[in-house]
Each structure stands twice: as structure tokens, then as C-alpha cells.
Amino acid sequence: MDIHVIYAIIGFLLAAYAVVGNDAVQTLGTFIASNSKVVKWYWMWLAASSVLVITLSYGWYVNGGDISFGRLAKIPPMQVQW
């Protein structure tokens, strides 16, 4: 395996973690903070996790393993050039 491929994989993993981590904190953190006086935090986490699990399971089992619901098929493939 070429060193450029290793750097690309490491860079992709770091970028993916940064995007998911930032989005989760902004979305769930705001939701939990704004509703903390009404509902306990663990019930809100359970509700959010349930929605995620149901959505991914539906996409996986009903759509034949396509959890993107066909949205990624609209993006044309690109040839990667180094």
C-alpha cells in the first residue's frame, strides 16, 4: 500500500469524525439543553437513538440495504486522480 493511500485514509477518517462529531453535538446538544427542564436527558437520548435505529433499519431491510434511500445514486461517480 502506497504512503499516499494511507494518508488519504487517515485524512478521510479524521474528517468524517469531525463532521459527525460536530453535527451530533450541535443537533443533540441543543435539543437536550432546550428541553432539559421538561424531560430527563436519558429519555431524550433514548428517543433520538430510537429514531436513528428505526430509520437505518427501515433503509436497510425495506430498501434492500440502501440506507441512503437512493439519494447517493444521483451523484455521478468520479475518477480519483492523485
mmCIF file of the N, C-alpha and C atoms, coordinates in Angstrom:
data_MODEL
# 
_entry.id   MODEL 
# 
loop_
_atom_site.group_PDB 
_atom_site.id 
_atom_site.type_symbol 
_atom_site.label_atom_id 
_atom_site.label_alt_id 
_atom_site.label_comp_id 
_atom_site.label_asym_id 
_atom_site.label_entity_id 
_atom_site.label_seq_id 
_atom_site.pdbx_PDB_ins_code 
_atom_site.Cartn_x 
_atom_site.Cartn_y 
_atom_site.Cartn_z 
_atom_site.occupancy 
_atom_site.B_iso_or_equiv 
_atom_site.pdbx_formal_charge 
_atom_site.auth_seq_id 
_atom_site.auth_comp_id 
_atom_site.auth_asym_id 
_atom_site.auth_atom_id 
_atom_site.pdbx_PDB_model_num 
ATOM 1   N N  . MET A 1 1  ? 0.853   -1.171 0.000   1.00 0.00 ? 1  MET A N  1 
ATOM 2   C CA . MET A 1 1  ? 0.000   0.000  0.000   1.00 0.00 ? 1  MET A CA 1 
ATOM 3   C C  . MET A 1 1  ? 0.903   1.240  0.000   1.00 0.00 ? 1  MET A C  1 
ATOM 4   N N  . ASP A 1 2  ? 0.584   2.163  -0.875  1.00 0.00 ? 2  ASP A N  1 
ATOM 5   C CA . ASP A 1 2  ? 1.364   3.388  -1.027  1.00 0.00 ? 2  ASP A CA 1 
ATOM 6   C C  . ASP A 1 2  ? 1.114   4.326  0.160   1.00 0.00 ? 2  ASP A C  1 
ATOM 7   N N  . ILE A 1 3  ? 2.117   5.126  0.486   1.00 0.00 ? 3  ILE A N  1 
ATOM 8   C CA . ILE A 1 3  ? 2.006   6.049  1.618   1.00 0.00 ? 3  ILE A CA 1 
ATOM 9   C C  . ILE A 1 3  ? 0.914   7.096  1.391   1.00 0.00 ? 3  ILE A C  1 
ATOM 10  N N  . HIS A 1 4  ? 0.660   7.456  0.135   1.00 0.00 ? 4  HIS A N  1 
ATOM 11  C CA . HIS A 1 4  ? -0.389  8.429  -0.168  1.00 0.00 ? 4  HIS A CA 1 
ATOM 12  C C  . HIS A 1 4  ? -1.777  7.870  0.148   1.00 0.00 ? 4  HIS A C  1 
ATOM 13  N N  . VAL A 1 5  ? -1.955  6.590  -0.077  1.00 0.00 ? 5  VAL A N  1 
ATOM 14  C CA . VAL A 1 5  ? -3.231  5.953  0.239   1.00 0.00 ? 5  VAL A CA 1 
ATOM 15  C C  . VAL A 1 5  ? -3.452  5.931  1.753   1.00 0.00 ? 5  VAL A C  1 
ATOM 16  N N  . ILE A 1 6  ? -2.399  5.649  2.490   1.00 0.00 ? 6  ILE A N  1 
ATOM 17  C CA . ILE A 1 6  ? -2.501  5.653  3.950   1.00 0.00 ? 6  ILE A CA 1 
ATOM 18  C C  . ILE A 1 6  ? -2.850  7.044  4.456   1.00 0.00 ? 6  ILE A C  1 
ATOM 19  N N  . TYR A 1 7  ? -2.190  8.073  3.930   1.00 0.00 ? 7  TYR A N  1 
ATOM 20  C CA . TYR A 1 7  ? -2.517  9.454  4.314   1.00 0.00 ? 7  TYR A CA 1 
ATOM 21  C C  . TYR A 1 7  ? -3.956  9.810  3.939   1.00 0.00 ? 7  TYR A C  1 
ATOM 22  N N  . ALA A 1 8  ? -4.409  9.345  2.783   1.00 0.00 ? 8  ALA A N  1 
ATOM 23  C CA . ALA A 1 8  ? -5.778  9.635  2.356   1.00 0.00 ? 8  ALA A CA 1 
ATOM 24  C C  . ALA A 1 8  ? -6.785  8.971  3.288   1.00 0.00 ? 8  ALA A C  1 
ATOM 25  N N  . ILE A 1 9  ? -6.519  7.743  3.685   1.00 0.00 ? 9  ILE A N  1 
ATOM 26  C CA . ILE A 1 9  ? -7.430  7.044  4.599   1.00 0.00 ? 9  ILE A CA 1 
ATOM 27  C C  . ILE A 1 9  ? -7.467  7.727  5.954   1.00 0.00 ? 9  ILE A C  1 
ATOM 28  N N  . ILE A 1 10 ? -6.306  8.092  6.478   1.00 0.00 ? 10 ILE A N  1 
ATOM 29  C CA . ILE A 1 10 ? -6.249  8.784  7.769   1.00 0.00 ? 10 ILE A CA 1 
ATOM 30  C C  . ILE A 1 10 ? -6.968  10.126 7.684   1.00 0.00 ? 10 ILE A C  1 
ATOM 31  N N  . GLY A 1 11 ? -6.747  10.861 6.620   1.00 0.00 ? 11 GLY A N  1 
ATOM 32  C CA . GLY A 1 11 ? -7.418  12.150 6.442   1.00 0.00 ? 11 GLY A CA 1 
ATOM 33  C C  . GLY A 1 11 ? -8.917  12.010 6.332   1.00 0.00 ? 11 GLY A C  1 
ATOM 34  N N  . PHE A 1 12 ? -9.359  11.008 5.592   1.00 0.00 ? 12 PHE A N  1 
ATOM 35  C CA . PHE A 1 12 ? -10.792 10.784 5.466   1.00 0.00 ? 12 PHE A CA 1 
ATOM 36  C C  . PHE A 1 12 ? -11.422 10.422 6.807   1.00 0.00 ? 12 PHE A C  1 
ATOM 37  N N  . LEU A 1 13 ? -10.783 9.550  7.564   1.00 0.00 ? 13 LEU A N  1 
ATOM 38  C CA . LEU A 1 13 ? -11.322 9.154  8.862   1.00 0.00 ? 13 LEU A CA 1 
ATOM 39  C C  . LEU A 1 13 ? -11.383 10.335 9.830   1.00 0.00 ? 13 LEU A C  1 
ATOM 40  N N  . LEU A 1 14 ? -10.359 11.164 9.840   1.00 0.00 ? 14 LEU A N  1 
ATOM 41  C CA . LEU A 1 14 ? -10.382 12.353 10.705  1.00 0.00 ? 14 LEU A CA 1 
ATOM 42  C C  . LEU A 1 14 ? -11.471 13.329 10.289  1.00 0.00 ? 14 LEU A C  1 
ATOM 43  N N  . ALA A 1 15 ? -11.622 13.540 8.987   1.00 0.00 ? 15 ALA A N  1 
ATOM 44  C CA . ALA A 1 15 ? -12.661 14.453 8.502   1.00 0.00 ? 15 ALA A CA 1 
ATOM 45  C C  . ALA A 1 15 ? -14.060 13.899 8.798   1.00 0.00 ? 15 ALA A C  1 
ATOM 46  N N  . ALA A 1 16 ? -14.251 12.606 8.615   1.00 0.00 ? 16 ALA A N  1 
ATOM 47  C CA . ALA A 1 16 ? -15.553 12.004 8.894   1.00 0.00 ? 16 ALA A CA 1 
ATOM 48  C C  . ALA A 1 16 ? -15.897 12.116 10.374  1.00 0.00 ? 16 ALA A C  1 
ATOM 49  N N  . TYR A 1 17 ? -14.918 11.879 11.230  1.00 0.00 ? 17 TYR A N  1 
ATOM 50  C CA . TYR A 1 17 ? -15.152 12.001 12.671  1.00 0.00 ? 17 TYR A CA 1 
ATOM 51  C C  . TYR A 1 17 ? -15.487 13.442 13.040  1.00 0.00 ? 17 TYR A C  1 
ATOM 52  N N  . ALA A 1 18 ? -14.788 14.398 12.443  1.00 0.00 ? 18 ALA A N  1 
ATOM 53  C CA . ALA A 1 18 ? -15.039 15.808 12.752  1.00 0.00 ? 18 ALA A CA 1 
ATOM 54  C C  . ALA A 1 18 ? -16.439 16.228 12.330  1.00 0.00 ? 18 ALA A C  1 
ATOM 55  N N  . VAL A 1 19 ? -16.877 15.798 11.169  1.00 0.00 ? 19 VAL A N  1 
ATOM 56  C CA . VAL A 1 19 ? -18.209 16.165 10.684  1.00 0.00 ? 19 VAL A CA 1 
ATOM 57  C C  . VAL A 1 19 ? -19.296 15.541 11.551  1.00 0.00 ? 19 VAL A C  1 
ATOM 58  N N  . VAL A 1 20 ? -19.181 14.253 11.810  1.00 0.00 ? 20 VAL A N  1 
ATOM 59  C CA . VAL A 1 20 ? -20.197 13.565 12.609  1.00 0.00 ? 20 VAL A CA 1 
ATOM 60  C C  . VAL A 1 20 ? -20.202 14.081 14.042  1.00 0.00 ? 20 VAL A C  1 
ATOM 61  N N  . GLY A 1 21 ? -19.033 14.266 14.618  1.00 0.00 ? 21 GLY A N  1 
ATOM 62  C CA . GLY A 1 21 ? -18.951 14.765 15.982  1.00 0.00 ? 21 GLY A CA 1 
ATOM 63  C C  . GLY A 1 21 ? -19.518 16.161 16.122  1.00 0.00 ? 21 GLY A C  1 
ATOM 64  N N  . ASN A 1 22 ? -19.224 17.024 15.196  1.00 0.00 ? 22 ASN A N  1 
ATOM 65  C CA . ASN A 1 22 ? -19.729 18.398 15.249  1.00 0.00 ? 22 ASN A CA 1 
ATOM 66  C C  . ASN A 1 22 ? -21.238 18.426 15.048  1.00 0.00 ? 22 ASN A C  1 
ATOM 67  N N  . ASP A 1 23 ? -21.729 17.673 14.100  1.00 0.00 ? 23 ASP A N  1 
ATOM 68  C CA . ASP A 1 23 ? -23.169 17.659 13.821  1.00 0.00 ? 23 ASP A CA 1 
ATOM 69  C C  . ASP A 1 23 ? -23.949 17.086 14.992  1.00 0.00 ? 23 ASP A C  1 
ATOM 70  N N  . ALA A 1 24 ? -23.444 16.020 15.578  1.00 0.00 ? 24 ALA A N  1 
ATOM 71  C CA . ALA A 1 24 ? -24.143 15.408 16.701  1.00 0.00 ? 24 ALA A CA 1 
ATOM 72  C C  . ALA A 1 24 ? -24.203 16.352 17.892  1.00 0.00 ? 24 ALA A C  1 
ATOM 73  N N  . VAL A 1 25 ? -23.122 17.046 18.175  1.00 0.00 ? 25 VAL A N  1 
ATOM 74  C CA . VAL A 1 25 ? -23.103 17.972 19.308  1.00 0.00 ? 25 VAL A CA 1 
ATOM 75  C C  . VAL A 1 25 ? -24.047 19.141 19.060  1.00 0.00 ? 25 VAL A C  1 
ATOM 76  N N  . GLN A 1 26 ? -24.035 19.692 17.867  1.00 0.00 ? 26 GLN A N  1 
ATOM 77  C CA . GLN A 1 26 ? -24.900 20.836 17.575  1.00 0.00 ? 26 GLN A CA 1 
ATOM 78  C C  . GLN A 1 26 ? -26.371 20.457 17.600  1.00 0.00 ? 26 GLN A C  1 
ATOM 79  N N  . THR A 1 27 ? -26.699 19.310 17.040  1.00 0.00 ? 27 THR A N  1 
ATOM 80  C CA . THR A 1 27 ? -28.100 18.914 16.954  1.00 0.00 ? 27 THR A CA 1 
ATOM 81  C C  . THR A 1 27 ? -28.625 18.372 18.278  1.00 0.00 ? 27 THR A C  1 
ATOM 82  N N  . LEU A 1 28 ? -27.999 17.316 18.777  1.00 0.00 ? 28 LEU A N  1 
ATOM 83  C CA . LEU A 1 28 ? -28.500 16.695 20.002  1.00 0.00 ? 28 LEU A CA 1 
ATOM 84  C C  . LEU A 1 28 ? -28.228 17.553 21.231  1.00 0.00 ? 28 LEU A C  1 
ATOM 85  N N  . GLY A 1 29 ? -27.093 18.240 21.256  1.00 0.00 ? 29 GLY A N  1 
ATOM 86  C CA . GLY A 1 29 ? -26.791 19.101 22.398  1.00 0.00 ? 29 GLY A CA 1 
ATOM 87  C C  . GLY A 1 29 ? -27.804 20.219 22.559  1.00 0.00 ? 29 GLY A C  1 
ATOM 88  N N  . THR A 1 30 ? -28.158 20.857 21.473  1.00 0.00 ? 30 THR A N  1 
ATOM 89  C CA . THR A 1 30 ? -29.161 21.922 21.519  1.00 0.00 ? 30 THR A CA 1 
ATOM 90  C C  . THR A 1 30 ? -30.522 21.372 21.910  1.00 0.00 ? 30 THR A C  1 
ATOM 91  N N  . PHE A 1 31 ? -30.883 20.221 21.354  1.00 0.00 ? 31 PHE A N  1 
ATOM 92  C CA . PHE A 1 31 ? -32.166 19.595 21.677  1.00 0.00 ? 31 PHE A CA 1 
ATOM 93  C C  . PHE A 1 31 ? -32.248 19.250 23.162  1.00 0.00 ? 31 PHE A C  1 
ATOM 94  N N  . ILE A 1 32 ? -31.201 18.649 23.691  1.00 0.00 ? 32 ILE A N  1 
ATOM 95  C CA . ILE A 1 32 ? -31.212 18.240 25.096  1.00 0.00 ? 32 ILE A CA 1 
ATOM 96  C C  . ILE A 1 32 ? -31.174 19.454 26.015  1.00 0.00 ? 32 ILE A C  1 
ATOM 97  N N  . ALA A 1 33 ? -30.370 20.458 25.680  1.00 0.00 ? 33 ALA A N  1 
ATOM 98  C CA . ALA A 1 33 ? -30.278 21.645 26.534  1.00 0.00 ? 33 ALA A CA 1 
ATOM 99  C C  . ALA A 1 33 ? -31.594 22.425 26.554  1.00 0.00 ? 33 ALA A C  1 
ATOM 100 N N  . SER A 1 34 ? -32.277 22.505 25.432  1.00 0.00 ? 34 SER A N  1 
ATOM 101 C CA . SER A 1 34 ? -33.509 23.283 25.385  1.00 0.00 ? 34 SER A CA 1 
ATOM 102 C C  . SER A 1 34 ? -34.676 22.580 26.066  1.00 0.00 ? 34 SER A C  1 
ATOM 103 N N  . ASN A 1 35 ? -34.607 21.268 26.198  1.00 0.00 ? 35 ASN A N  1 
ATOM 104 C CA . ASN A 1 35 ? -35.702 20.517 26.809  1.00 0.00 ? 35 ASN A CA 1 
ATOM 105 C C  . ASN A 1 35 ? -35.327 19.893 28.151  1.00 0.00 ? 35 ASN A C  1 
ATOM 106 N N  . SER A 1 36 ? -34.228 20.318 28.748  1.00 0.00 ? 36 SER A N  1 
ATOM 107 C CA . SER A 1 36 ? -33.734 19.649 29.951  1.00 0.00 ? 36 SER A CA 1 
ATOM 108 C C  . SER A 1 36 ? -34.647 19.840 31.159  1.00 0.00 ? 36 SER A C  1 
ATOM 109 N N  . LYS A 1 37 ? -35.418 20.914 31.195  1.00 0.00 ? 37 LYS A N  1 
ATOM 110 C CA . LYS A 1 37 ? -36.308 21.137 32.332  1.00 0.00 ? 37 LYS A CA 1 
ATOM 111 C C  . LYS A 1 37 ? -37.632 20.374 32.189  1.00 0.00 ? 37 LYS A C  1 
ATOM 112 N N  . VAL A 1 38 ? -37.929 19.918 30.986  1.00 0.00 ? 38 VAL A N  1 
ATOM 113 C CA . VAL A 1 38 ? -39.196 19.230 30.726  1.00 0.00 ? 38 VAL A CA 1 
ATOM 114 C C  . VAL A 1 38 ? -39.020 17.714 30.820  1.00 0.00 ? 38 VAL A C  1 
ATOM 115 N N  . VAL A 1 39 ? -37.982 17.192 30.180  1.00 0.00 ? 39 VAL A N  1 
ATOM 116 C CA . VAL A 1 39 ? -37.760 15.747 30.088  1.00 0.00 ? 39 VAL A CA 1 
ATOM 117 C C  . VAL A 1 39 ? -36.327 15.448 30.519  1.00 0.00 ? 39 VAL A C  1 
ATOM 118 N N  . LYS A 1 40 ? -36.119 14.327 31.177  1.00 0.00 ? 40 LYS A N  1 
ATOM 119 C CA . LYS A 1 40 ? -34.769 13.917 31.580  1.00 0.00 ? 40 LYS A CA 1 
ATOM 120 C C  . LYS A 1 40 ? -33.920 13.633 30.346  1.00 0.00 ? 40 LYS A C  1 
ATOM 121 N N  . TRP A 1 41 ? -32.617 13.880 30.464  1.00 0.00 ? 41 TRP A N  1 
ATOM 122 C CA . TRP A 1 41 ? -31.715 13.746 29.324  1.00 0.00 ? 41 TRP A CA 1 
ATOM 123 C C  . TRP A 1 41 ? -31.672 12.321 28.788  1.00 0.00 ? 41 TRP A C  1 
ATOM 124 N N  . TYR A 1 42 ? -31.760 11.318 29.649  1.00 0.00 ? 42 TYR A N  1 
ATOM 125 C CA . TYR A 1 42 ? -31.645 9.945  29.169  1.00 0.00 ? 42 TYR A CA 1 
ATOM 126 C C  . TYR A 1 42 ? -32.867 9.526  28.358  1.00 0.00 ? 42 TYR A C  1 
ATOM 127 N N  . TRP A 1 43 ? -34.032 10.103 28.625  1.00 0.00 ? 43 TRP A N  1 
ATOM 128 C CA . TRP A 1 43 ? -35.208 9.808  27.799  1.00 0.00 ? 43 TRP A CA 1 
ATOM 129 C C  . TRP A 1 43 ? -35.071 10.451 26.421  1.00 0.00 ? 43 TRP A C  1 
ATOM 130 N N  . MET A 1 44 ? -34.463 11.648 26.376  1.00 0.00 ? 44 MET A N  1 
ATOM 131 C CA . MET A 1 44 ? -34.246 12.296 25.072  1.00 0.00 ? 44 MET A CA 1 
ATOM 132 C C  . MET A 1 44 ? -33.217 11.531 24.250  1.00 0.00 ? 44 MET A C  1 
ATOM 133 N N  . TRP A 1 45 ? -32.152 11.031 24.903  1.00 0.00 ? 45 TRP A N  1 
ATOM 134 C CA . TRP A 1 45 ? -31.175 10.216 24.189  1.00 0.00 ? 45 TRP A CA 1 
ATOM 135 C C  . TRP A 1 45 ? -31.824 8.937  23.675  1.00 0.00 ? 45 TRP A C  1 
ATOM 136 N N  . LEU A 1 46 ? -32.679 8.332  24.473  1.00 0.00 ? 46 LEU A N  1 
ATOM 137 C CA . LEU A 1 46 ? -33.369 7.120  24.045  1.00 0.00 ? 46 LEU A CA 1 
ATOM 138 C C  . LEU A 1 46 ? -34.272 7.395  22.838  1.00 0.00 ? 46 LEU A C  1 
ATOM 139 N N  . ALA A 1 47 ? -34.977 8.518  22.860  1.00 0.00 ? 47 ALA A N  1 
ATOM 140 C CA . ALA A 1 47 ? -35.845 8.874  21.732  1.00 0.00 ? 47 ALA A CA 1 
ATOM 141 C C  . ALA A 1 47 ? -35.026 9.116  20.465  1.00 0.00 ? 47 ALA A C  1 
ATOM 142 N N  . ALA A 1 48 ? -33.939 9.879  20.583  1.00 0.00 ? 48 ALA A N  1 
ATOM 143 C CA . ALA A 1 48 ? -33.104 10.171 19.413  1.00 0.00 ? 48 ALA A CA 1 
ATOM 144 C C  . ALA A 1 48 ? -32.454 8.898  18.873  1.00 0.00 ? 48 ALA A C  1 
ATOM 145 N N  . SER A 1 49 ? -31.990 8.034  19.761  1.00 0.00 ? 49 SER A N  1 
ATOM 146 C CA . SER A 1 49 ? -31.375 6.774  19.328  1.00 0.00 ? 49 SER A CA 1 
ATOM 147 C C  . SER A 1 49 ? -32.397 5.865  18.667  1.00 0.00 ? 49 SER A C  1 
ATOM 148 N N  . SER A 1 50 ? -33.614 5.865  19.191  1.00 0.00 ? 50 SER A N  1 
ATOM 149 C CA . SER A 1 50 ? -34.667 5.042  18.601  1.00 0.00 ? 50 SER A CA 1 
ATOM 150 C C  . SER A 1 50 ? -34.993 5.487  17.182  1.00 0.00 ? 50 SER A C  1 
ATOM 151 N N  . VAL A 1 51 ? -35.068 6.787  16.969  1.00 0.00 ? 51 VAL A N  1 
ATOM 152 C CA . VAL A 1 51 ? -35.334 7.306  15.620  1.00 0.00 ? 51 VAL A CA 1 
ATOM 153 C C  . VAL A 1 51 ? -34.212 6.889  14.672  1.00 0.00 ? 51 VAL A C  1 
ATOM 154 N N  . LEU A 1 52 ? -32.964 6.987  15.123  1.00 0.00 ? 52 LEU A N  1 
ATOM 155 C CA . LEU A 1 52 ? -31.833 6.594  14.285  1.00 0.00 ? 52 LEU A CA 1 
ATOM 156 C C  . LEU A 1 52 ? -31.892 5.110  13.947  1.00 0.00 ? 52 LEU A C  1 
ATOM 157 N N  . VAL A 1 53 ? -32.111 4.276  14.935  1.00 0.00 ? 53 VAL A N  1 
ATOM 158 C CA . VAL A 1 53 ? -32.146 2.825  14.707  1.00 0.00 ? 53 VAL A CA 1 
ATOM 159 C C  . VAL A 1 53 ? -33.306 2.442  13.785  1.00 0.00 ? 53 VAL A C  1 
ATOM 160 N N  . ILE A 1 54 ? -34.468 3.030  13.991  1.00 0.00 ? 54 ILE A N  1 
ATOM 161 C CA . ILE A 1 54 ? -35.624 2.725  13.140  1.00 0.00 ? 54 ILE A CA 1 
ATOM 162 C C  . ILE A 1 54 ? -35.372 3.166  11.699  1.00 0.00 ? 54 ILE A C  1 
ATOM 163 N N  . THR A 1 55 ? -34.803 4.359  11.520  1.00 0.00 ? 55 THR A N  1 
ATOM 164 C CA . THR A 1 55 ? -34.539 4.854  10.171  1.00 0.00 ? 55 THR A CA 1 
ATOM 165 C C  . THR A 1 55 ? -33.509 3.999  9.448   1.00 0.00 ? 55 THR A C  1 
ATOM 166 N N  . LEU A 1 56 ? -32.418 3.655  10.125  1.00 0.00 ? 56 LEU A N  1 
ATOM 167 C CA . LEU A 1 56 ? -31.401 2.820  9.488   1.00 0.00 ? 56 LEU A CA 1 
ATOM 168 C C  . LEU A 1 56 ? -31.913 1.409  9.221   1.00 0.00 ? 56 LEU A C  1 
ATOM 169 N N  . SER A 1 57 ? -32.684 0.859  10.148  1.00 0.00 ? 57 SER A N  1 
ATOM 170 C CA . SER A 1 57 ? -33.234 -0.484 9.937   1.00 0.00 ? 57 SER A CA 1 
ATOM 171 C C  . SER A 1 57 ? -34.215 -0.500 8.773   1.00 0.00 ? 57 SER A C  1 
ATOM 172 N N  . TYR A 1 58 ? -35.068 0.507  8.699   1.00 0.00 ? 58 TYR A N  1 
ATOM 173 C CA . TYR A 1 58 ? -36.017 0.604  7.589   1.00 0.00 ? 58 TYR A CA 1 
ATOM 174 C C  . TYR A 1 58 ? -35.273 0.710  6.261   1.00 0.00 ? 58 TYR A C  1 
ATOM 175 N N  . GLY A 1 59 ? -34.267 1.565  6.217   1.00 0.00 ? 59 GLY A N  1 
ATOM 176 C CA . GLY A 1 59 ? -33.498 1.713  4.986   1.00 0.00 ? 59 GLY A CA 1 
ATOM 177 C C  . GLY A 1 59 ? -32.769 0.448  4.604   1.00 0.00 ? 59 GLY A C  1 
ATOM 178 N N  . TRP A 1 60 ? -32.284 -0.288 5.595   1.00 0.00 ? 60 TRP A N  1 
ATOM 179 C CA . TRP A 1 60 ? -31.514 -1.494 5.306   1.00 0.00 ? 60 TRP A CA 1 
ATOM 180 C C  . TRP A 1 60 ? -32.415 -2.643 4.861   1.00 0.00 ? 60 TRP A C  1 
ATOM 181 N N  . TYR A 1 61 ? -33.502 -2.876 5.568   1.00 0.00 ? 61 TYR A N  1 
ATOM 182 C CA . TYR A 1 61 ? -34.323 -4.042 5.286   1.00 0.00 ? 61 TYR A CA 1 
ATOM 183 C C  . TYR A 1 61 ? -35.378 -3.797 4.209   1.00 0.00 ? 61 TYR A C  1 
ATOM 184 N N  . VAL A 1 62 ? -35.976 -2.625 4.163   1.00 0.00 ? 62 VAL A N  1 
ATOM 185 C CA . VAL A 1 62 ? -37.032 -2.360 3.188   1.00 0.00 ? 62 VAL A CA 1 
ATOM 186 C C  . VAL A 1 62 ? -36.449 -1.953 1.839   1.00 0.00 ? 62 VAL A C  1 
ATOM 187 N N  . ASN A 1 63 ? -35.390 -1.157 1.852   1.00 0.00 ? 63 ASN A N  1 
ATOM 188 C CA . ASN A 1 63 ? -34.793 -0.687 0.602   1.00 0.00 ? 63 ASN A CA 1 
ATOM 189 C C  . ASN A 1 63 ? -33.673 -1.592 0.102   1.00 0.00 ? 63 ASN A C  1 
ATOM 190 N N  . GLY A 1 64 ? -33.581 -2.769 0.599   1.00 0.00 ? 64 GLY A N  1 
ATOM 191 C CA . GLY A 1 64 ? -32.585 -3.718 0.102   1.00 0.00 ? 64 GLY A CA 1 
ATOM 192 C C  . GLY A 1 64 ? -31.157 -3.327 0.421   1.00 0.00 ? 64 GLY A C  1 
ATOM 193 N N  . GLY A 1 65 ? -30.909 -2.785 1.582   1.00 0.00 ? 65 GLY A N  1 
ATOM 194 C CA . GLY A 1 65 ? -29.561 -2.445 2.003   1.00 0.00 ? 65 GLY A CA 1 
ATOM 195 C C  . GLY A 1 65 ? -29.128 -1.042 1.635   1.00 0.00 ? 65 GLY A C  1 
ATOM 196 N N  . ASP A 1 66 ? -30.014 -0.219 1.097   1.00 0.00 ? 66 ASP A N  1 
ATOM 197 C CA . ASP A 1 66 ? -29.665 1.149  0.712   1.00 0.00 ? 66 ASP A CA 1 
ATOM 198 C C  . ASP A 1 66 ? -30.175 2.101  1.780   1.00 0.00 ? 66 ASP A C  1 
ATOM 199 N N  . ILE A 1 67 ? -29.301 2.449  2.750   1.00 0.00 ? 67 ILE A N  1 
ATOM 200 C CA . ILE A 1 67 ? -29.728 3.331  3.831   1.00 0.00 ? 67 ILE A CA 1 
ATOM 201 C C  . ILE A 1 67 ? -29.763 4.793  3.407   1.00 0.00 ? 67 ILE A C  1 
ATOM 202 N N  . SER A 1 68 ? -29.314 5.084  2.193   1.00 0.00 ? 68 SER A N  1 
ATOM 203 C CA . SER A 1 68 ? -29.384 6.466  1.701   1.00 0.00 ? 68 SER A CA 1 
ATOM 204 C C  . SER A 1 68 ? -30.684 6.742  0.954   1.00 0.00 ? 68 SER A C  1 
ATOM 205 N N  . PHE A 1 69 ? -31.547 5.737  0.852   1.00 0.00 ? 69 PHE A N  1 
ATOM 206 C CA . PHE A 1 69 ? -32.847 5.857  0.175   1.00 0.00 ? 69 PHE A CA 1 
ATOM 207 C C  . PHE A 1 69 ? -32.701 6.331  -1.274  1.00 0.00 ? 69 PHE A C  1 
ATOM 208 N N  . GLY A 1 70 ? -31.623 5.918  -1.950  1.00 0.00 ? 70 GLY A N  1 
ATOM 209 C CA . GLY A 1 70 ? -31.420 6.223  -3.353  1.00 0.00 ? 70 GLY A CA 1 
ATOM 210 C C  . GLY A 1 70 ? -30.819 7.588  -3.639  1.00 0.00 ? 70 GLY A C  1 
ATOM 211 N N  . ARG A 1 71 ? -30.551 8.392  -2.623  1.00 0.00 ? 71 ARG A N  1 
ATOM 212 C CA . ARG A 1 71 ? -30.013 9.733  -2.862  1.00 0.00 ? 71 ARG A CA 1 
ATOM 213 C C  . ARG A 1 71 ? -28.584 9.701  -3.387  1.00 0.00 ? 71 ARG A C  1 
ATOM 214 N N  . LEU A 1 72 ? -27.794 8.717  -2.967  1.00 0.00 ? 72 LEU A N  1 
ATOM 215 C CA . LEU A 1 72 ? -26.407 8.652  -3.429  1.00 0.00 ? 72 LEU A CA 1 
ATOM 216 C C  . LEU A 1 72 ? -26.304 8.179  -4.873  1.00 0.00 ? 72 LEU A C  1 
ATOM 217 N N  . ALA A 1 73 ? -27.337 7.532  -5.389  1.00 0.00 ? 73 ALA A N  1 
ATOM 218 C CA . ALA A 1 73 ? -27.319 7.079  -6.778  1.00 0.00 ? 73 ALA A CA 1 
ATOM 219 C C  . ALA A 1 73 ? -27.412 8.251  -7.753  1.00 0.00 ? 73 ALA A C  1 
ATOM 220 N N  . LYS A 1 74 ? -27.860 9.408  -7.283  1.00 0.00 ? 74 LYS A N  1 
ATOM 221 C CA . LYS A 1 74 ? -27.985 10.591 -8.140  1.00 0.00 ? 74 LYS A CA 1 
ATOM 222 C C  . LYS A 1 74 ? -26.650 11.294 -8.362  1.00 0.00 ? 74 LYS A C  1 
ATOM 223 N N  . ILE A 1 75 ? -25.640 10.968 -7.555  1.00 0.00 ? 75 ILE A N  1 
ATOM 224 C CA . ILE A 1 75 ? -24.320 11.597 -7.682  1.00 0.00 ? 75 ILE A CA 1 
ATOM 225 C C  . ILE A 1 75 ? -23.496 10.765 -8.667  1.00 0.00 ? 75 ILE A C  1 
ATOM 226 N N  . PRO A 1 76 ? -23.020 11.361 -9.738  1.00 0.00 ? 76 PRO A N  1 
ATOM 227 C CA . PRO A 1 76 ? -22.255 10.586 -10.715 1.00 0.00 ? 76 PRO A CA 1 
ATOM 228 C C  . PRO A 1 76 ? -20.891 10.193 -10.142 1.00 0.00 ? 76 PRO A C  1 
ATOM 229 N N  . PRO A 1 77 ? -20.416 8.999  -10.489 1.00 0.00 ? 77 PRO A N  1 
ATOM 230 C CA . PRO A 1 77 ? -19.087 8.569  -9.989  1.00 0.00 ? 77 PRO A CA 1 
ATOM 231 C C  . PRO A 1 77 ? -17.983 9.412  -10.620 1.00 0.00 ? 77 PRO A C  1 
ATOM 232 N N  . MET A 1 78 ? -16.927 9.627  -9.846  1.00 0.00 ? 78 MET A N  1 
ATOM 233 C CA . MET A 1 78 ? -15.789 10.415 -10.313 1.00 0.00 ? 78 MET A CA 1 
ATOM 234 C C  . MET A 1 78 ? -14.532 9.569  -10.263 1.00 0.00 ? 78 MET A C  1 
ATOM 235 N N  . GLN A 1 79 ? -13.652 9.783  -11.185 1.00 0.00 ? 79 GLN A N  1 
ATOM 236 C CA . GLN A 1 79 ? -12.358 9.098  -11.186 1.00 0.00 ? 79 GLN A CA 1 
ATOM 237 C C  . GLN A 1 79 ? -11.402 9.896  -10.310 1.00 0.00 ? 79 GLN A C  1 
ATOM 238 N N  . VAL A 1 80 ? -10.829 9.238  -9.312  1.00 0.00 ? 80 VAL A N  1 
ATOM 239 C CA . VAL A 1 80 ? -9.897  9.906  -8.397  1.00 0.00 ? 80 VAL A CA 1 
ATOM 240 C C  . VAL A 1 80 ? -8.537  9.986  -9.058  1.00 0.00 ? 80 VAL A C  1 
ATOM 241 N N  . GLN A 1 81 ? -7.946  11.177 -9.018  1.00 0.00 ? 81 GLN A N  1 
ATOM 242 C CA . GLN A 1 81 ? -6.623  11.389 -9.604  1.00 0.00 ? 81 GLN A CA 1 
ATOM 243 C C  . GLN A 1 81 ? -5.681  11.908 -8.526  1.00 0.00 ? 81 GLN A C  1 
ATOM 244 N N  . TRP A 1 82 ? -4.513  11.318 -8.445  1.00 0.00 ? 82 TRP A N  1 
ATOM 245 C CA . TRP A 1 82 ? -3.531  11.747 -7.452  1.00 0.00 ? 82 TRP A CA 1 
ATOM 246 C C  . TRP A 1 82 ? -2.514  12.644 -8.099  1.00 0.00 ? 82 TRP A C  1 
# 
